[in-house]
C-alpha cells in the first residue's frame, strides 16, 4: 500500500466513514439521530459543558459502531466457519456499542427531559443567543449535511469522498463562515472581504479540478442557507 500525503489520509478516513454509513443500517440510524439531536439542541439553553457532553455522547456511539464494524469484518475475513472464539469477539464488540448507546440515552435524558417536559416554556424560550454558539452549530450542521450529500451522490458524480463528490465541503464551509461574518458585523466592507475570500476558496476547488462548478455552487448555497437559517430563523 502506498503512503499518501496529509490529504490522502483524510480521504481514506472519510471514505471509511462513508463506507460504514453505506453498508451498516445502524450507522444510518446514528447519522439521522445525530442530525436530529444537533438541530433539537438549538432550542435548548445548553451551557458549554452540557453541549460538550452531548457531542461526546454522539461521537462515542458513532466511533463504537465503527470499531464494531471493523472488528466484525476482520473476524469474517479470517474465520470462515463457526468458531466460538470468533462469536465471543463479535459479542464483546457489540456489547461495547450497547454500552455507548446506553450512555447516550442517559445523557439525552439528563439534558433534554426537564426542558422538554415543560412544552410551554420550550416554545417561549430561545436558544442561547450567543454568536459563538450559533456559529459552532452552523459549522456542525454543514459538516453533517455535506457528509450526507457525499454519501448520496459522491460515486455518481465521481471523485472520492474527501476530494470531489456531490458537494464541495470547502465551499460550503467558506460561504457559511462568510455569511456568519456578514450577519454579525453588518458592515459592507467586511462582508465584501469575507465573501471575496469564500469565492476564492470555491474557485480554487474548481481551478484545481477537484470539484465541478455545479458542486462548488451547491456547496456555496448550502453554506449560505444554513447560516441564514441558524442566525435569522432560529437565533
Secondary structure, DSSP 4 states (H G I P E B T S, - for coil): -----HHHHHHHHHHHHHHHHHH-HHHHHHHHHHHHHHHHHTTS---HHHHHHHHHHHHHHHHHHHHHHHHHHHHHHH--S--HHHHHHHHHHHHHHHHHHHHHHHHHHHHHHHHHH-HHHHHHPPP---HHHHHHHHHHHHHHHHHHHHHHHHHHH-B-SSSBSSS-HHHHHHHHHHHHHHHHH--HHHHHHHHHHHHHHHHHHHHTTSS-HHHHHHHHHHHHHHHHIIIIII-
